[in-house]
Amino acid sequence: MSPAAEGRWRRGTDVLLAVTALVLLAPLIVAVAGLIRWRLGSPVLFRQRRVGLRGKEFLILKFRTMCEPARPGQPDSERCTGLGRFLRRTSMDELPQLVNILRAEMSVIGPRPTLPEQVRRYNREQLGRLAVRPGLTGWAQVLGRNSLSWPERIMLDLWYIEHRGWRLDLRILLLTLAQLVRPRGVVGTGGVNPGFPLDRTGENML
């Protein structure tokens, strides 16, 4: 299959999966949005600038998981509510990214989109991570997620880009479903991933 044909096939698959998921999960999405509106108020969605394909920036969408800070400098661990922790643990906070997929800003499978300040610290090899659309799930996600350091995750993502194909993508989808049943690696040790700067804007879980 030529690169152009593969790109069209991959994009068509992304749209089909995103539309199907939005239709099937619509009651859950509405219920989660209602709970956030009731418990945390507005806004229901959290938006944050991330870096995508070939370095183009976009606004990633997530369900909000934190309350407003009660005081300046209040740590994120104190702002994350019980509802927020549940949404993160089950990855339901990521559901709005189905819209990012429909906008062609993301793919179903690929490296997780990172912050501009993190990308600025990439070396030449690590910039290869931007050669494909970022994904809702990915190879590094199913092999450790936030329990891995940033350099480890980037190397796994680069390996995926070099070897990606429908067999590997199917394996990632199956491993993602398994993780949804038994979540692991949601938070790294102390919530910190060494090697890159921390996000200071909150809602920084990937």
MODELLER restraints for C-alpha pairs under 7 A, 6 or more apart:
rsr = mdl.restraints
at = mdl.atoms
rsr.add(forms.Gaussian(group=physical.xy_distance, feature=features.Distance(at['CA:14:A'], at['CA:101:A']), mean=6.83, stdev=0.5))
rsr.add(forms.Gaussian(group=physical.xy_distance, feature=features.Distance(at['CA:14:A'], at['CA:107:A']), mean=5.99, stdev=0.5))
rsr.add(forms.Gaussian(group=physical.xy_distance, feature=features.Distance(at['CA:14:A'], at['CA:108:A']), mean=5.80, stdev=0.5))
rsr.add(forms.Gaussian(group=physical.xy_distance, feature=features.Distance(at['CA:15:A'], at['CA:102:A']), mean=5.85, stdev=0.5))
rsr.add(forms.Gaussian(group=physical.xy_distance, feature=features.Distance(at['CA:18:A'], at['CA:98:A']), mean=5.44, stdev=0.5))
rsr.add(forms.Gaussian(group=physical.xy_distance, feature=features.Distance(at['CA:18:A'], at['CA:101:A']), mean=6.71, stdev=0.5))
rsr.add(forms.Gaussian(group=physical.xy_distance, feature=features.Distance(at['CA:18:A'], at['CA:102:A']), mean=6.75, stdev=0.5))
rsr.add(forms.Gaussian(group=physical.xy_distance, feature=features.Distance(at['CA:33:A'], at['CA:44:A']), mean=6.18, stdev=0.5))
rsr.add(forms.Gaussian(group=physical.xy_distance, feature=features.Distance(at['CA:36:A'], at['CA:44:A']), mean=5.95, stdev=0.5))
rsr.add(forms.Gaussian(group=physical.xy_distance, feature=features.Distance(at['CA:37:A'], at['CA:44:A']), mean=5.86, stdev=0.5))
rsr.add(forms.Gaussian(group=physical.xy_distance, feature=features.Distance(at['CA:40:A'], at['CA:67:A']), mean=6.00, stdev=0.5))
rsr.add(forms.Gaussian(group=physical.xy_distance, feature=features.Distance(at['CA:44:A'], at['CA:63:A']), mean=6.12, stdev=0.5))
rsr.add(forms.Gaussian(group=physical.xy_distance, feature=features.Distance(at['CA:44:A'], at['CA:64:A']), mean=5.61, stdev=0.5))
rsr.add(forms.Gaussian(group=physical.xy_distance, feature=features.Distance(at['CA:45:A'], at['CA:61:A']), mean=6.54, stdev=0.5))
rsr.add(forms.Gaussian(group=physical.xy_distance, feature=features.Distance(at['CA:45:A'], at['CA:62:A']), mean=5.64, stdev=0.5))
rsr.add(forms.Gaussian(group=physical.xy_distance, feature=features.Distance(at['CA:45:A'], at['CA:63:A']), mean=4.65, stdev=0.5))
rsr.add(forms.Gaussian(group=physical.xy_distance, feature=features.Distance(at['CA:45:A'], at['CA:64:A']), mean=5.14, stdev=0.5))
rsr.add(forms.Gaussian(group=physical.xy_distance, feature=features.Distance(at['CA:46:A'], at['CA:61:A']), mean=5.90, stdev=0.5))
rsr.add(forms.Gaussian(group=physical.xy_distance, feature=features.Distance(at['CA:46:A'], at['CA:62:A']), mean=5.11, stdev=0.5))
rsr.add(forms.Gaussian(group=physical.xy_distance, feature=features.Distance(at['CA:46:A'], at['CA:63:A']), mean=5.75, stdev=0.5))
rsr.add(forms.Gaussian(group=physical.xy_distance, feature=features.Distance(at['CA:46:A'], at['CA:64:A']), mean=4.97, stdev=0.5))
rsr.add(forms.Gaussian(group=physical.xy_distance, feature=features.Distance(at['CA:47:A'], at['CA:59:A']), mean=5.80, stdev=0.5))
rsr.add(forms.Gaussian(group=physical.xy_distance, feature=features.Distance(at['CA:47:A'], at['CA:60:A']), mean=5.56, stdev=0.5))
rsr.add(forms.Gaussian(group=physical.xy_distance, feature=features.Distance(at['CA:47:A'], at['CA:61:A']), mean=5.00, stdev=0.5))
rsr.add(forms.Gaussian(group=physical.xy_distance, feature=features.Distance(at['CA:47:A'], at['CA:62:A']), mean=6.54, stdev=0.5))
rsr.add(forms.Gaussian(group=physical.xy_distance, feature=features.Distance(at['CA:48:A'], at['CA:59:A']), mean=5.19, stdev=0.5))
rsr.add(forms.Gaussian(group=physical.xy_distance, feature=features.Distance(at['CA:48:A'], at['CA:60:A']), mean=5.38, stdev=0.5))
rsr.add(forms.Gaussian(group=physical.xy_distance, feature=features.Distance(at['CA:49:A'], at['CA:57:A']), mean=6.47, stdev=0.5))
rsr.add(forms.Gaussian(group=physical.xy_distance, feature=features.Distance(at['CA:49:A'], at['CA:58:A']), mean=5.55, stdev=0.5))
rsr.add(forms.Gaussian(group=physical.xy_distance, feature=features.Distance(at['CA:49:A'], at['CA:59:A']), mean=4.51, stdev=0.5))
rsr.add(forms.Gaussian(group=physical.xy_distance, feature=features.Distance(at['CA:49:A'], at['CA:60:A']), mean=6.22, stdev=0.5))
rsr.add(forms.Gaussian(group=physical.xy_distance, feature=features.Distance(at['CA:49:A'], at['CA:115:A']), mean=6.72, stdev=0.5))
rsr.add(forms.Gaussian(group=physical.xy_distance, feature=features.Distance(at['CA:50:A'], at['CA:57:A']), mean=5.50, stdev=0.5))
rsr.add(forms.Gaussian(group=physical.xy_distance, feature=features.Distance(at['CA:50:A'], at['CA:58:A']), mean=5.55, stdev=0.5))
rsr.add(forms.Gaussian(group=physical.xy_distance, feature=features.Distance(at['CA:50:A'], at['CA:59:A']), mean=6.09, stdev=0.5))
rsr.add(forms.Gaussian(group=physical.xy_distance, feature=features.Distance(at['CA:50:A'], at['CA:60:A']), mean=6.33, stdev=0.5))
rsr.add(forms.Gaussian(group=physical.xy_distance, feature=features.Distance(at['CA:50:A'], at['CA:113:A']), mean=5.87, stdev=0.5))
rsr.add(forms.Gaussian(group=physical.xy_distance, feature=features.Distance(at['CA:50:A'], at['CA:114:A']), mean=5.37, stdev=0.5))
rsr.add(forms.Gaussian(group=physical.xy_distance, feature=features.Distance(at['CA:50:A'], at['CA:115:A']), mean=4.78, stdev=0.5))
rsr.add(forms.Gaussian(group=physical.xy_distance, feature=features.Distance(at['CA:50:A'], at['CA:116:A']), mean=6.13, stdev=0.5))
rsr.add(forms.Gaussian(group=physical.xy_distance, feature=features.Distance(at['CA:51:A'], at['CA:57:A']), mean=4.37, stdev=0.5))
rsr.add(forms.Gaussian(group=physical.xy_distance, feature=features.Distance(at['CA:51:A'], at['CA:58:A']), mean=6.37, stdev=0.5))
rsr.add(forms.Gaussian(group=physical.xy_distance, feature=features.Distance(at['CA:51:A'], at['CA:113:A']), mean=5.82, stdev=0.5))
rsr.add(forms.Gaussian(group=physical.xy_distance, feature=features.Distance(at['CA:51:A'], at['CA:114:A']), mean=5.73, stdev=0.5))
rsr.add(forms.Gaussian(group=physical.xy_distance, feature=features.Distance(at['CA:51:A'], at['CA:115:A']), mean=6.11, stdev=0.5))
rsr.add(forms.Gaussian(group=physical.xy_distance, feature=features.Distance(at['CA:51:A'], at['CA:116:A']), mean=5.93, stdev=0.5))
rsr.add(forms.Gaussian(group=physical.xy_distance, feature=features.Distance(at['CA:52:A'], at['CA:58:A']), mean=6.91, stdev=0.5))
rsr.add(forms.Gaussian(group=physical.xy_distance, feature=features.Distance(at['CA:52:A'], at['CA:105:A']), mean=6.72, stdev=0.5))
rsr.add(forms.Gaussian(group=physical.xy_distance, feature=features.Distance(at['CA:52:A'], at['CA:113:A']), mean=6.05, stdev=0.5))
rsr.add(forms.Gaussian(group=physical.xy_distance, feature=features.Distance(at['CA:52:A'], at['CA:130:A']), mean=6.36, stdev=0.5))
rsr.add(forms.Gaussian(group=physical.xy_distance, feature=features.Distance(at['CA:52:A'], at['CA:133:A']), mean=5.87, stdev=0.5))
rsr.add(forms.Gaussian(group=physical.xy_distance, feature=features.Distance(at['CA:52:A'], at['CA:134:A']), mean=5.76, stdev=0.5))
rsr.add(forms.Gaussian(group=physical.xy_distance, feature=features.Distance(at['CA:53:A'], at['CA:130:A']), mean=5.22, stdev=0.5))
rsr.add(forms.Gaussian(group=physical.xy_distance, feature=features.Distance(at['CA:53:A'], at['CA:131:A']), mean=6.01, stdev=0.5))
rsr.add(forms.Gaussian(group=physical.xy_distance, feature=features.Distance(at['CA:53:A'], at['CA:132:A']), mean=5.38, stdev=0.5))
rsr.add(forms.Gaussian(group=physical.xy_distance, feature=features.Distance(at['CA:53:A'], at['CA:133:A']), mean=4.65, stdev=0.5))
rsr.add(forms.Gaussian(group=physical.xy_distance, feature=features.Distance(at['CA:53:A'], at['CA:134:A']), mean=6.78, stdev=0.5))
rsr.add(forms.Gaussian(group=physical.xy_distance, feature=features.Distance(at['CA:54:A'], at['CA:130:A']), mean=5.10, stdev=0.5))
rsr.add(forms.Gaussian(group=physical.xy_distance, feature=features.Distance(at['CA:54:A'], at['CA:131:A']), mean=5.67, stdev=0.5))
rsr.add(forms.Gaussian(group=physical.xy_distance, feature=features.Distance(at['CA:55:A'], at['CA:130:A']), mean=6.11, stdev=0.5))
rsr.add(forms.Gaussian(group=physical.xy_distance, feature=features.Distance(at['CA:58:A'], at['CA:105:A']), mean=6.97, stdev=0.5))
rsr.add(forms.Gaussian(group=physical.xy_distance, feature=features.Distance(at['CA:60:A'], at['CA:97:A']), mean=6.73, stdev=0.5))
rsr.add(forms.Gaussian(group=physical.xy_distance, feature=features.Distance(at['CA:60:A'], at['CA:100:A']), mean=6.76, stdev=0.5))
rsr.add(forms.Gaussian(group=physical.xy_distance, feature=features.Distance(at['CA:61:A'], at['CA:96:A']), mean=5.46, stdev=0.5))
rsr.add(forms.Gaussian(group=physical.xy_distance, feature=features.Distance(at['CA:61:A'], at['CA:97:A']), mean=5.40, stdev=0.5))
rsr.add(forms.Gaussian(group=physical.xy_distance, feature=features.Distance(at['CA:62:A'], at['CA:93:A']), mean=5.43, stdev=0.5))
rsr.add(forms.Gaussian(group=physical.xy_distance, feature=features.Distance(at['CA:62:A'], at['CA:94:A']), mean=5.21, stdev=0.5))
rsr.add(forms.Gaussian(group=physical.xy_distance, feature=features.Distance(at['CA:62:A'], at['CA:95:A']), mean=6.86, stdev=0.5))
rsr.add(forms.Gaussian(group=physical.xy_distance, feature=features.Distance(at['CA:62:A'], at['CA:96:A']), mean=5.40, stdev=0.5))
rsr.add(forms.Gaussian(group=physical.xy_distance, feature=features.Distance(at['CA:62:A'], at['CA:97:A']), mean=6.52, stdev=0.5))
rsr.add(forms.Gaussian(group=physical.xy_distance, feature=features.Distance(at['CA:63:A'], at['CA:93:A']), mean=4.59, stdev=0.5))
rsr.add(forms.Gaussian(group=physical.xy_distance, feature=features.Distance(at['CA:63:A'], at['CA:94:A']), mean=6.69, stdev=0.5))
rsr.add(forms.Gaussian(group=physical.xy_distance, feature=features.Distance(at['CA:63:A'], at['CA:96:A']), mean=6.70, stdev=0.5))
rsr.add(forms.Gaussian(group=physical.xy_distance, feature=features.Distance(at['CA:65:A'], at['CA:80:A']), mean=5.95, stdev=0.5))
rsr.add(forms.Gaussian(group=physical.xy_distance, feature=features.Distance(at['CA:65:A'], at['CA:81:A']), mean=6.59, stdev=0.5))
rsr.add(forms.Gaussian(group=physical.xy_distance, feature=features.Distance(at['CA:65:A'], at['CA:84:A']), mean=3.90, stdev=0.5))
rsr.add(forms.Gaussian(group=physical.xy_distance, feature=features.Distance(at['CA:66:A'], at['CA:79:A']), mean=5.17, stdev=0.5))
rsr.add(forms.Gaussian(group=physical.xy_distance, feature=features.Distance(at['CA:66:A'], at['CA:80:A']), mean=4.39, stdev=0.5))
rsr.add(forms.Gaussian(group=physical.xy_distance, feature=features.Distance(at['CA:66:A'], at['CA:81:A']), mean=5.97, stdev=0.5))
rsr.add(forms.Gaussian(group=physical.xy_distance, feature=features.Distance(at['CA:66:A'], at['CA:84:A']), mean=6.30, stdev=0.5))
rsr.add(forms.Gaussian(group=physical.xy_distance, feature=features.Distance(at['CA:67:A'], at['CA:79:A']), mean=5.35, stdev=0.5))
rsr.add(forms.Gaussian(group=physical.xy_distance, feature=features.Distance(at['CA:67:A'], at['CA:80:A']), mean=6.52, stdev=0.5))
rsr.add(forms.Gaussian(group=physical.xy_distance, feature=features.Distance(at['CA:67:A'], at['CA:81:A']), mean=6.91, stdev=0.5))
rsr.add(forms.Gaussian(group=physical.xy_distance, feature=features.Distance(at['CA:68:A'], at['CA:79:A']), mean=6.99, stdev=0.5))
rsr.add(forms.Gaussian(group=physical.xy_distance, feature=features.Distance(at['CA:69:A'], at['CA:79:A']), mean=6.42, stdev=0.5))
rsr.add(forms.Gaussian(group=physical.xy_distance, feature=features.Distance(at['CA:76:A'], at['CA:202:A']), mean=6.32, stdev=0.5))
rsr.add(forms.Gaussian(group=physical.xy_distance, feature=features.Distance(at['CA:87:A'], at['CA:93:A']), mean=5.15, stdev=0.5))
rsr.add(forms.Gaussian(group=physical.xy_distance, feature=features.Distance(at['CA:89:A'], at['CA:183:A']), mean=6.43, stdev=0.5))
rsr.add(forms.Gaussian(group=physical.xy_distance, feature=features.Distance(at['CA:89:A'], at['CA:186:A']), mean=6.27, stdev=0.5))
rsr.add(forms.Gaussian(group=physical.xy_distance, feature=features.Distance(at['CA:90:A'], at['CA:180:A']), mean=6.05, stdev=0.5))
rsr.add(forms.Gaussian(group=physical.xy_distance, feature=features.Distance(at['CA:90:A'], at['CA:183:A']), mean=6.73, stdev=0.5))
rsr.add(forms.Gaussian(group=physical.xy_distance, feature=features.Distance(at['CA:97:A'], at['CA:136:A']), mean=6.95, stdev=0.5))
rsr.add(forms.Gaussian(group=physical.xy_distance, feature=features.Distance(at['CA:100:A'], at['CA:106:A']), mean=5.60, stdev=0.5))
rsr.add(forms.Gaussian(group=physical.xy_distance, feature=features.Distance(at['CA:101:A'], at['CA:107:A']), mean=5.35, stdev=0.5))
rsr.add(forms.Gaussian(group=physical.xy_distance, feature=features.Distance(at['CA:101:A'], at['CA:108:A']), mean=6.89, stdev=0.5))
rsr.add(forms.Gaussian(group=physical.xy_distance, feature=features.Distance(at['CA:105:A'], at['CA:133:A']), mean=6.82, stdev=0.5))
rsr.add(forms.Gaussian(group=physical.xy_distance, feature=features.Distance(at['CA:106:A'], at['CA:133:A']), mean=5.26, stdev=0.5))
rsr.add(forms.Gaussian(group=physical.xy_distance, feature=features.Distance(at['CA:106:A'], at['CA:134:A']), mean=5.06, stdev=0.5))
rsr.add(forms.Gaussian(group=physical.xy_distance, feature=features.Distance(at['CA:106:A'], at['CA:135:A']), mean=5.47, stdev=0.5))
rsr.add(forms.Gaussian(group=physical.xy_distance, feature=features.Distance(at['CA:107:A'], at['CA:133:A']), mean=5.71, stdev=0.5))
rsr.add(forms.Gaussian(group=physical.xy_distance, feature=features.Distance(at['CA:107:A'], at['CA:134:A']), mean=5.93, stdev=0.5))
rsr.add(forms.Gaussian(group=physical.xy_distance, feature=features.Distance(at['CA:107:A'], at['CA:135:A']), mean=4.63, stdev=0.5))
rsr.add(forms.Gaussian(group=physical.xy_distance, feature=features.Distance(at['CA:107:A'], at['CA:136:A']), mean=6.49, stdev=0.5))
rsr.add(forms.Gaussian(group=physical.xy_distance, feature=features.Distance(at['CA:108:A'], at['CA:135:A']), mean=5.03, stdev=0.5))
rsr.add(forms.Gaussian(group=physical.xy_distance, feature=features.Distance(at['CA:108:A'], at['CA:136:A']), mean=4.99, stdev=0.5))
rsr.add(forms.Gaussian(group=physical.xy_distance, feature=features.Distance(at['CA:108:A'], at['CA:137:A']), mean=6.35, stdev=0.5))
rsr.add(forms.Gaussian(group=physical.xy_distance, feature=features.Distance(at['CA:109:A'], at['CA:135:A']), mean=4.33, stdev=0.5))
rsr.add(forms.Gaussian(group=physical.xy_distance, feature=features.Distance(at['CA:109:A'], at['CA:136:A']), mean=5.83, stdev=0.5))
rsr.add(forms.Gaussian(group=physical.xy_distance, feature=features.Distance(at['CA:109:A'], at['CA:137:A']), mean=5.09, stdev=0.5))
rsr.add(forms.Gaussian(group=physical.xy_distance, feature=features.Distance(at['CA:109:A'], at['CA:138:A']), mean=5.12, stdev=0.5))
rsr.add(forms.Gaussian(group=physical.xy_distance, feature=features.Distance(at['CA:109:A'], at['CA:169:A']), mean=6.86, stdev=0.5))
rsr.add(forms.Gaussian(group=physical.xy_distance, feature=features.Distance(at['CA:110:A'], at['CA:133:A']), mean=6.34, stdev=0.5))
rsr.add(forms.Gaussian(group=physical.xy_distance, feature=features.Distance(at['CA:110:A'], at['CA:134:A']), mean=4.81, stdev=0.5))
rsr.add(forms.Gaussian(group=physical.xy_distance, feature=features.Distance(at['CA:110:A'], at['CA:135:A']), mean=3.83, stdev=0.5))
rsr.add(forms.Gaussian(group=physical.xy_distance, feature=features.Distance(at['CA:110:A'], at['CA:137:A']), mean=6.30, stdev=0.5))
rsr.add(forms.Gaussian(group=physical.xy_distance, feature=features.Distance(at['CA:110:A'], at['CA:138:A']), mean=4.83, stdev=0.5))
rsr.add(forms.Gaussian(group=physical.xy_distance, feature=features.Distance(at['CA:111:A'], at['CA:129:A']), mean=6.98, stdev=0.5))
rsr.add(forms.Gaussian(group=physical.xy_distance, feature=features.Distance(at['CA:111:A'], at['CA:134:A']), mean=4.82, stdev=0.5))
rsr.add(forms.Gaussian(group=physical.xy_distance, feature=features.Distance(at['CA:111:A'], at['CA:135:A']), mean=5.35, stdev=0.5))
rsr.add(forms.Gaussian(group=physical.xy_distance, feature=features.Distance(at['CA:111:A'], at['CA:138:A']), mean=5.50, stdev=0.5))
rsr.add(forms.Gaussian(group=physical.xy_distance, feature=features.Distance(at['CA:111:A'], at['CA:157:A']), mean=5.55, stdev=0.5))
rsr.add(forms.Gaussian(group=physical.xy_distance, feature=features.Distance(at['CA:112:A'], at['CA:134:A']), mean=5.20, stdev=0.5))
rsr.add(forms.Gaussian(group=physical.xy_distance, feature=features.Distance(at['CA:112:A'], at['CA:135:A']), mean=5.28, stdev=0.5))
rsr.add(forms.Gaussian(group=physical.xy_distance, feature=features.Distance(at['CA:112:A'], at['CA:136:A']), mean=6.64, stdev=0.5))
rsr.add(forms.Gaussian(group=physical.xy_distance, feature=features.Distance(at['CA:112:A'], at['CA:137:A']), mean=6.77, stdev=0.5))
rsr.add(forms.Gaussian(group=physical.xy_distance, feature=features.Distance(at['CA:112:A'], at['CA:138:A']), mean=6.80, stdev=0.5))
rsr.add(forms.Gaussian(group=physical.xy_distance, feature=features.Distance(at['CA:113:A'], at['CA:134:A']), mean=5.10, stdev=0.5))
rsr.add(forms.Gaussian(group=physical.xy_distance, feature=features.Distance(at['CA:118:A'], at['CA:196:A']), mean=5.92, stdev=0.5))
rsr.add(forms.Gaussian(group=physical.xy_distance, feature=features.Distance(at['CA:118:A'], at['CA:197:A']), mean=6.48, stdev=0.5))
rsr.add(forms.Gaussian(group=physical.xy_distance, feature=features.Distance(at['CA:126:A'], at['CA:154:A']), mean=6.63, stdev=0.5))
rsr.add(forms.Gaussian(group=physical.xy_distance, feature=features.Distance(at['CA:128:A'], at['CA:158:A']), mean=6.77, stdev=0.5))
rsr.add(forms.Gaussian(group=physical.xy_distance, feature=features.Distance(at['CA:129:A'], at['CA:157:A']), mean=6.50, stdev=0.5))
rsr.add(forms.Gaussian(group=physical.xy_distance, feature=features.Distance(at['CA:129:A'], at['CA:158:A']), mean=5.80, stdev=0.5))
rsr.add(forms.Gaussian(group=physical.xy_distance, feature=features.Distance(at['CA:138:A'], at['CA:172:A']), mean=6.51, stdev=0.5))
rsr.add(forms.Gaussian(group=physical.xy_distance, feature=features.Distance(at['CA:139:A'], at['CA:156:A']), mean=6.55, stdev=0.5))
rsr.add(forms.Gaussian(group=physical.xy_distance, feature=features.Distance(at['CA:139:A'], at['CA:157:A']), mean=6.32, stdev=0.5))
rsr.add(forms.Gaussian(group=physical.xy_distance, feature=features.Distance(at['CA:139:A'], at['CA:160:A']), mean=6.36, stdev=0.5))
rsr.add(forms.Gaussian(group=physical.xy_distance, feature=features.Distance(at['CA:139:A'], at['CA:172:A']), mean=6.27, stdev=0.5))
rsr.add(forms.Gaussian(group=physical.xy_distance, feature=features.Distance(at['CA:140:A'], at['CA:153:A']), mean=5.29, stdev=0.5))
rsr.add(forms.Gaussian(group=physical.xy_distance, feature=features.Distance(at['CA:140:A'], at['CA:156:A']), mean=5.48, stdev=0.5))
rsr.add(forms.Gaussian(group=physical.xy_distance, feature=features.Distance(at['CA:140:A'], at['CA:157:A']), mean=6.04, stdev=0.5))
rsr.add(forms.Gaussian(group=physical.xy_distance, feature=features.Distance(at['CA:142:A'], at['CA:172:A']), mean=6.76, stdev=0.5))
rsr.add(forms.Gaussian(group=physical.xy_distance, feature=features.Distance(at['CA:142:A'], at['CA:175:A']), mean=6.07, stdev=0.5))
rsr.add(forms.Gaussian(group=physical.xy_distance, feature=features.Distance(at['CA:142:A'], at['CA:176:A']), mean=5.99, stdev=0.5))
rsr.add(forms.Gaussian(group=physical.xy_distance, feature=features.Distance(at['CA:144:A'], at['CA:185:A']), mean=5.42, stdev=0.5))
rsr.add(forms.Gaussian(group=physical.xy_distance, feature=features.Distance(at['CA:145:A'], at['CA:185:A']), mean=5.17, stdev=0.5))
rsr.add(forms.Gaussian(group=physical.xy_distance, feature=features.Distance(at['CA:145:A'], at['CA:186:A']), mean=6.39, stdev=0.5))
rsr.add(forms.Gaussian(group=physical.xy_distance, feature=features.Distance(at['CA:146:A'], at['CA:185:A']), mean=5.30, stdev=0.5))
rsr.add(forms.Gaussian(group=physical.xy_distance, feature=features.Distance(at['CA:146:A'], at['CA:186:A']), mean=5.63, stdev=0.5))
rsr.add(forms.Gaussian(group=physical.xy_distance, feature=features.Distance(at['CA:146:A'], at['CA:187:A']), mean=5.18, stdev=0.5))
rsr.add(forms.Gaussian(group=physical.xy_distance, feature=features.Distance(at['CA:146:A'], at['CA:188:A']), mean=4.74, stdev=0.5))
rsr.add(forms.Gaussian(group=physical.xy_distance, feature=features.Distance(at['CA:147:A'], at['CA:185:A']), mean=4.82, stdev=0.5))
rsr.add(forms.Gaussian(group=physical.xy_distance, feature=features.Distance(at['CA:147:A'], at['CA:187:A']), mean=6.15, stdev=0.5))
rsr.add(forms.Gaussian(group=physical.xy_distance, feature=features.Distance(at['CA:147:A'], at['CA:188:A']), mean=4.05, stdev=0.5))
rsr.add(forms.Gaussian(group=physical.xy_distance, feature=features.Distance(at['CA:147:A'], at['CA:189:A']), mean=6.63, stdev=0.5))
rsr.add(forms.Gaussian(group=physical.xy_distance, feature=features.Distance(at['CA:148:A'], at['CA:188:A']), mean=6.90, stdev=0.5))
rsr.add(forms.Gaussian(group=physical.xy_distance, feature=features.Distance(at['CA:149:A'], at['CA:193:A']), mean=4.91, stdev=0.5))
rsr.add(forms.Gaussian(group=physical.xy_distance, feature=features.Distance(at['CA:149:A'], at['CA:194:A']), mean=5.62, stdev=0.5))
rsr.add(forms.Gaussian(group=physical.xy_distance, feature=features.Distance(at['CA:150:A'], at['CA:193:A']), mean=5.94, stdev=0.5))
rsr.add(forms.Gaussian(group=physical.xy_distance, feature=features.Distance(at['CA:150:A'], at['CA:194:A']), mean=6.44, stdev=0.5))
rsr.add(forms.Gaussian(group=physical.xy_distance, feature=features.Distance(at['CA:150:A'], at['CA:195:A']), mean=6.16, stdev=0.5))
rsr.add(forms.Gaussian(group=physical.xy_distance, feature=features.Distance(at['CA:150:A'], at['CA:196:A']), mean=6.85, stdev=0.5))
rsr.add(forms.Gaussian(group=physical.xy_distance, feature=features.Distance(at['CA:151:A'], at['CA:195:A']), mean=6.87, stdev=0.5))
